[in-house]
Amino acid sequence: MGSIQRRHPLLFYLLILSPVVVVVQGLGCNWGTRSTHPLPPDITVRLLRDNGFDKVKLFEAEPGPLKALGRSGIQVMIGIPNEFLASLAGSVGAAEQWVMQNVSNYISKFGVDVRYVAVGNEPFLKTYKGMFQQTTFPALQNIQAALIKAGLGRQVKVTIPLNADVYESSNGLPSGGEFRADIHDLMIDIVSFIQNNGAPLAFNIYPFLSLYADPHFPIDFAFFSGTPNPLVDGPLTYTNVFEANYDTLIWALEKNGFGSMPVIVGEIGWPTDGDPNANLNYARQFNQGLINRVIEGKGTPKRSTAPDIYIFALLDEDAKSVLPGNFERHWGIFYYDGTAKYNLTLGNGQELANAKGVKYLEKQWCVLAPEASITSPDITGSVNYACTYADCTSLGYGSTCSALDARSNISYAFNQFYQTADQQKGTCTFSNLSVITKTDPSQGTCKFEIMIDVGKHELAGQPARNSAVAGAGLRTWGRIWVALVCGWVLGALLGSFRAF
């Protein structure tokens, strides 16, 4: 070190001053992009690296994220959405084209370290009622054949991220584990094919959903700190639902001749808003316990080998569907802008590092005007309108903004719409009920957001929004703009201006 200091003093001080990022082996993260104002891809990749994530799962092959991941040292799993399964199943040529455009291209031109292609996303969910049962396996086979033809068969493996509902237990214990009767033979064919091609299975496990679905579910069993009432299954004892769920799968695999099949936990996490049990304290407790397991290399009672785990998710996504619940938009360990929600201790005592270089819209908010009355007949329609086109899930029961009084509740809805619309002129009118303020109206646990200025990032020469993200943003603003125009036209026809 002394010789480095003498010969290269600048390098020496960079080495001393630069923080040492500890990579947690076996820990990855899901990077979803269903956001109206996404964190730029290059900033997101730096966020991953600064926090020691060396694996990431993308839900589709999006140019922005993939280019940013080039030569980053991060291993990538690229997802194929369910809506593509039919075309890929019906044509080997379509699969070859997909692989060429979305795998070969990014490996050869940008140096992306693609390790897996995830064919479909939980395609056998019971709620899909068999919609993808005929196309998933053929699509998997065709993608595998396309990878081999492209000379990538050894480097890139195929798998299918499956929900834990593809297996069940006949006796309520892990040892009763077996694949669902309606897809049993299909699962055996898929598992055999994946094993023969040297790839792991990927399963998504969500202890939060156990608690969400059953108000009587023992809450301590959802976490990793132990329970006074463990689940005893013969010689094995379970103190948390993750281990019990995972081992139910291991039993199902073993019963069907796949006892040594490698498994990846493709999604697991805890949301922070949108439900009373989706809060910062529970999320921190769960994810810290999960990370501790990964650091320790801890397996389960049935299988001692620890699986690779991909936390769901890296960032919040305010444009996701809320059909499963309001919590769907709040799974991130970081807020939408890459700010850590809570402290998590990673390897070597390192804590979460925030995103750097984020540019925001102007510090101004749209709120209910002081002189406006909450009894105005236009209030209900204006709030409903705002929350149709912007994310108001934090206003729900037990959520971070549920304690707001009536006026602040209305202001929150107005501001969400205003920010989602990029603070554009005319988006803070609401029948003359609203006003723009420079004073932050945030209070308590409820934060009134200022969105990322995507335009500033693009003008600064940062990678433009990827196609899917840009589409989501344009669709959101498009709906808002069309609604504004229709409101103005209708108002003119009626002889009175009511945009909302």
C-alpha positions, -999 to 999 in steps of 0.1 A, spaced: 0 0 0 29 24 7 43 19 -28 9 27 -43 7 59 -22 41 70 -35 36 61 -72 -1 68 -75 -12 92 -48 -46 99 -64 -54 62 -68 -43 57 -32 -67 83 -18 -96 70 -40 -91 36 -25 -90 49 10 -120 72 6 -142 49 -15 -167 29 5 -162 -9 3 -195 -25 -9 -199 -60 4 -218 -83 -20 -242 -106 -2 -238 -139 -20 -271 -155 -29 -291 -123 -25 -308 -108 -56 -336 -82 -62 -366 -78 -84 -366 -46 -105 -401 -37 -116 -407 -7 -138 -445 -1 -136 -440 34 -125 -453 67 -138 -420 84 -130 -393 57 -130 -359 60 -115 -335 63 -145 -319 29 -153 -283 40 -148 -291 54 -113 -310 22 -105 -280 0 -115 -257 21 -93 -283 17 -65 -281 -21 -69 -243 -20 -69 -240 4 -39 -261 -20 -19 -243 -52 -28 -269 -68 -50 -252 -89 -77 -283 -105 -91 -314 -89 -105 -347 -101 -121 -364 -81 -147 -400 -89 -156 -395 -82 -193 -367 -74 -217 -367 -36 -215 -339 -18 -234 -332 9 -207 -325 -14 -178 -307 -40 -199 -283 -15 -215 -276 0 -180 -268 -35 -167 -242 -40 -193 -207 -47 -178 -221 -39 -143 -210 -72 -128 -247 -79 -120 -262 -113 -131 -295 -109 -149 -327 -129 -151 -349 -117 -180 -386 -124 -177 -411 -131 -205 -447 -118 -197 -475 -143 -199 -491 -125 -228 -462 -136 -250 -465 -173 -242 -490 -181 -270 -468 -167 -298 -436 -183 -284 -454 -216 -280 -467 -216 -315 -435 -208 -334 -399 -218 -329 -391 -189 -352 -408 -165 -328 -387 -179 -300 -355 -175 -320 -363 -139 -328 -371 -132 -292 -338 -147 -281 -318 -128 -308 -334 -94 -299 -335 -98 -261 -307 -120 -251 -280 -124 -278 -281 -87 -286 -276 -75 -251 -249 -100 -243 -228 -93 -275 -234 -55 -278 -236 -44 -242 -219 -71 -222 -250 -80 -201 -244 -110 -179 -277 -128 -187 -279 -160 -166 -316 -170 -168 -347 -165 -190 -379 -167 -169 -406 -180 -192 -439 -165 -179 -447 -152 -145 -468 -174 -122 -487 -188 -152 -505 -215 -133 -522 -193 -107 -556 -207 -99 -571 -173 -106 -560 -176 -143 -583 -207 -146 -560 -226 -169 -554 -197 -193 -517 -205 -198 -516 -242 -192 -515 -251 -228 -488 -226 -239 -463 -224 -210 -444 -256 -215 -442 -253 -253 -429 -218 -249 -403 -230 -224 -392 -257 -249 -389 -233 -278 -370 -207 -258 -346 -234 -247 -341 -246 -283 -336 -210 -294 -309 -205 -268 -291 -236 -279 -292 -225 -315 -278 -191 -305 -249 -209 -288 -261 -198 -254 -274 -231 -240 -247 -234 -214 -245 -198 -204 -282 -190 -202 -307 -213 -185 -345 -213 -187 -369 -216 -158 -405 -206 -149 -413 -185 -119 -442 -203 -102 -465 -193 -74 -466 -214 -43 -502 -224 -52 -489 -250 -77 -483 -273 -47 -505 -282 -17 -505 -304 14 -528 -333 20 -524 -331 58 -515 -294 65 -479 -303 70 -449 -300 47 -446 -338 45 -480 -338 28 -466 -317 -1 -477 -326 -36 -483 -308 -68 -518 -297 -75 -539 -325 -91 -551 -304 -121 -515 -297 -132 -496 -326 -116 -486 -343 -149 -477 -309 -165 -455 -300 -135 -437 -333 -137 -430 -327 -174 -418 -291 -167 -396 -301 -138 -380 -329 -157 -373 -307 -187 -357 -279 -165 -336 -305 -146 -324 -321 -178 -312 -287 -190 -293 -280 -158 -315 -252 -146 -332 -245 -112 -369 -241 -105 -381 -206 -94 -408 -202 -68 -424 -172 -53 -433 -173 -16 -452 -146 2 -457 -149 40 -474 -115 39 -502 -129 18 -508 -157 43 -514 -130 69 -534 -109 45 -557 -137 35 -564 -150 70 -569 -126 99 -564 -155 124 -530 -164 109 -504 -164 138 -484 -133 131 -452 -145 148 -452 -174 124 -449 -150 94 -415 -137 107 -381 -153 115 -378 -146 152 -395 -178 164 -429 -187 178 -441 -203 210 -463 -226 189 -440 -242 163 -453 -266 136 -441 -301 143 -439 -325 113 -424 -358 125 -388 -351 134 -388 -316 118 -399 -285 136 -410 -252 118 -409 -218 135 -419 -198 104 -442 -201 74 -414 -195 49 -396 -227 59 -429 -247 61 -439 -235 26 -406 -241 10 -403 -276 25 -438 -284 12 -423 -279 -22 -392 -299 -14 -414 -328 -3 -435 -325 -36 -403 -326 -56 -389 -356 -36 -421 -376 -40 -418 -373 -77 -382 -382 -81 -366 -348 -80 -352 -347 -45 -320 -329 -55 -336 -303 -78 -321 -269 -72 -346 -241 -63 -345 -203 -65 -369 -182 -45 -378 -158 -73 -399 -134 -52 -403 -128 -15 -408 -96 5 -431 -75 26 -450 -43 16 -450 -11 36 -484 5 28 -519 -2 16 -529 -25 45 -526 -24 83 -501 -52 82 -482 -36 54 -460 -12 74 -424 -1 78 -419 -20 111 -431 -54 98 -413 -49 65 -380 -41 82 -384 -71 106 -392 -95 78 -366 -84 53 -339 -82 79 -346 -117 90 -346 -128 54 -313 -112 47 -298 -126 79 -307 -161 66 -289 -154 33 -258 -141 50 -257 -171 73 -263 -195 44 -292 -210 63 -313 -237 47 -346 -252 60 -353 -282 82 -358 -304 51 -331 -290 29 -299 -276 45 -287 -259 13 -297 -223 12 -314 -212 -20 -307 -180 -39 -333 -154 -29 -346 -124 -49 -362 -98 -27 -394 -84 -40 -389 -56 -46 -362 -30 -52 -386 0 -58 -422 10 -53 -443 10 -85 -472 34 -85 -487 22 -118 -491 -15 -109 -526 -31 -108 -542 -30 -73 -565 -59 -80 -546 -81 -55 -548 -52 -29 -536 -16 -23 -503 -30 -10 -493 -40 -46 -477 -6 -52 -456 -6 -20 -433 -37 -20 -400 -18 -25 -373 -16 1 -368 18 -15 -394 44 -23 -400 52 -60 -370 76 -60 -344 52 -45 -347 65 -9 -344 38 17 -376 32 36 -360 18 67 -326 6 79 -315 -28 67 -281 -42 77 -264 -60 49 -231 -79 48 -203 -66 71 -227 -42 89 -233 -21 58 -267 -3 57 -288 6 28 -275 34 6 -298 58 -11 -299 65 -48 -276 93 -60 -281 120 -86 -319 120 -86 -336 151 -101 -370 162 -90 -399 183 -102 -402 218 -86 -409 218 -49 -446 227 -51 -478 209 -42 -514 211 -52 -538 213 -22 -573 222 -14 -577 260 -14 -581 275 21 -614 292 11 -628 260 -4 -655 242 15 -654 204 20 -691 204 15 -689 216 -20 -708 193 -44 -677 191 -66 -655 176 -39 -664 139 -43 -662 139 -80 -629 157 -80 -613 133 -55 -626 103 -73 -613 117 -106 -578 124 -91 -576 89 -76 -587 72 -108 -556 86 -126 -531 87 -97 -521 65 -68 -542 71 -37 -536 38 -21 -519 54 9 -552 69 19 -568 35 26 -576 20 60 -546 14 81 -523 30 56 -497 58 61 -521 86 52 -553 72 68 -551 95 98 -555 127 77 -584 149 84 -610 156 56 -592 186 41 -558 170 41 -573 138 26 -586 159 -3 -553 177 -7 -534 144 -9 -556 132 -37 -552 165 -56 -515 165 -52 -511 129 -64 -529 138 -96 -508 170 -100 -475 152 -95 -484 123 -117 -493 148 -145 -458 163 -142 -471 195 -125 -485 205 -160 -504 237 -162 -541 231 -158 -537 200 -136 -543 218 -103 -578 233 -109 -604 208 -97 -634 232 -103 -614 260 -87 -612 241 -54 -574 238 -54 -543 260 -52 -505 255 -57 -484 259 -25 -447 261 -19 -452 248 17 -448 211 22 -482 198 34 -467 164 46 -476 154 81 -468 125 104 -463 93 84 -480 108 54 -457 122 27 -470 145 0 -447 134 -29 -427 154 -54 -421 132 -85 -389 125 -103 -383 149 -132 -378 123 -160 -374 151 -185 -344 166 -168 -327 132 -167 -333 127 -204 -320 162 -212 -289 155 -191 -280 127 -215 -291 99 -192 -306 68 -207 -342 75 -218 -371 57 -204 -373 22 -216 -402 13 -238 -424 -3 -213 -419 24 -187 -423 51 -213 -454 34 -224 -468 34 -188 -459 70 -183 -474 81 -217 -505 61 -211 -510 77 -177 -504 112 -190 -525 104 -222 -555 94 -201 -551 125 -180 -548 148 -210 -577 133 -229 -599 136 -198 -588 172 -194 -597 180 -230 -630 162 -228 -638 181 -196 -630 214 -212 -650 206 -244 -680 194 -224 -678 225 -202 -678 248 -232 -708 229 -247 -727 233 -215 -717 270 -212 -698 265 -180 -662 254 -174 -659 222 -153 -628 202 -162 -635 179 -133 
